[in-house]
């Protein structure tokens, strides 16, 4: 740094030969005496050492020579005052640089050191260089540290010691030597000092490495320019970017001291490229496991495909977090979905493989499969072009055969499908503004404990969070908000899905889902849905309502607790079974639904909050609890809370067991259901067989399989009015639909009984 060059400041005094009227014999202030016409000073020309110079006789105890111009004193600027001097005759004096510190209002600033070290002249004609350094800071080598109060100085020389001698003085030089202190003054090193060109063409990698090695606790400055970095670059020192970098896609930038999104955005002069590079670096050693967006919004115009950024990493199992910011999807053709149609063969013996797939090279991993016999949310997990096979996320229920299938590949803001495995990845406090242009997150084929917390997934075009394999194992979605892109679309016309999973241990807690076609479809077991609100209604009168939560594993081991389930049913199927008929596997069981609020508004009376849909024959329920829930309707009345969809098959009601439906309360529901159910039956005319019809009260319109108790309410009378005191017996599973209980008496009787009956066995 040189202020005379950079700011055009003038530090240099005028030459003696230009006139002595600006050279003072006092302090140099305005009005002080000058050497113009003085008897003890004259201009000499042709000196063999100095050329034109000043010859002066020492007549005072301290013979002063001061330039009357005001030399500026600037913070951080260091000046060296120097002159060459030689004795000619008489006594030999000592010579030193001296000055007068001037403050605001041209007042003298006292209390400062205003002289430099003295040099004794040792002989006649011997040239001595006299110098001193003045500056605002007390750094090493500074002779006159003046601080910030002085704003200018009058500088020159003092002759001290014995008087009478004559000396000659070459023109005095005042120069900016701040550059001598840059290493101490500045807390950064400039990459240009290490050979960086910044022309966008030369590879500046070596210069950055050298600057980092020499930083020694200081930061690295990247000044204006475009710096091409051709290979991986790891910098230990903090970096400040004025210019920006360009790097190949696979080359990574690791900023070990200031790993954060704002720095990466500055590094590349572009938020999108900055985020991609910061995101890439998160999976390499940066000594950080959190990428903090600093509350910034990032505009994204194409999918962020992790495998493109990590070509040398196929599996990653350390915790990583992206947090505290917003992604805004902008309009681009890169978000367009694509569909491929192909003929393929399916065999139950290979339940997740399609073989003989035509056009297999054009089928992308992550495509959604549709066609006859395909359940909802089945995806392409892997493609083997050489073998002509496609691996699926789930089996198909349609049985073996050769069929035509469609493969639709949606585009996701974050696409992890190219990674073989990813564990313990987290999004926290992130708002995904998908704007109906892109889907949200495509999970990897394998992995565990992917987590979203305190996030907003706004208007995904097709899907929110999609699993194409088992990368959803232990997926947690906590305190998140999902807003559909189809809020103004009728329920029956919606196609969006908020979440799907194929593996176990899904946990969705305290989250909100607004008007998706389907809120969640979950294979696997061990799921927990707690404290959520999902609603899927529309503005139609007597409108169609669809499933919100779909469970596709028969023995599901799942709890649905303390949720607000609004205009959506809970559907339980086995649509991912390659042979959906019951064999030796478990049938439907392990579901607990308790403490929830169920609401329906302006719905068809046939709507039910629970839909059971076996895709094959022989199935039954062997573990179901629906208890302590509240069911309420608005602007409609529904027939009952439950139904069995027999599109493919009905249940085997002879094997039902361990079903508890009790403690619920109903408003706007025509028929209450309970198991066990207590039926009050009155036989008005005497009969030996009383037919108690349990059909409307039992869940799923189940069979009347057991009677737990029978109590007479009042006296039981015979045809003559006499009291009948005998204990009757009962026959269960009576009537053409097996939903009647026959109470048998030895004689015709009449009266009222309370019959407590069940649709199941307890073991």
Protein Blocks (a to p, Z undefined) as FASTA:
>chain_A
ZZklmnopafbdcdfklopklccfblopahiacfehpakbccdehiaklopadddddfbf
bacdddfbdcdddehiacddddddddfbhjddddddddddddehhiacehiafbdcdddd
fbehiacdddddddfbdcehiabdgbjmbgbdcdddddehjehiacdddddddddfklmm
mmmmpccdcfklnopaolomaccklmmmmmmmmnnopacdddedddddfbdcddfbdcdd
fbdcdddfklccddfklgcfklmmmmnopaklmmmmmmmmmmmcehiabdcehhpacddf
bdcdfklmmmmbcbdcbdcddehiaddddddfklpccdddddddddfklmmbcehiehkl
mpcghiacedehiaehiacfbdcfknopacdfbdcfkbpadddddddddddfbacklpmb
dghiacehiacdekomaccbdcdfbdehiacehiacehifkbmcdcfblmlgoiacehia
cddfklmbcfklpcbdfbdcfbehiacehiacehifbfbdcedehiacehiacdfbdfbe
hiacddfbdcfbfblopadehiacehiacddddflbfblcccfbccdehiacehiacdde
hiafkbcfbdcddfbehiacebdadehiacddehiacfblbdcdfklbccdfklgghiac
ehiacehiabacddddddddddfbgcfbdcddfklmpghhiacfbcfbdcdedjdddfko
pacfbdcdddeheajkopaccdddfbdceddddddddfbdfZZ
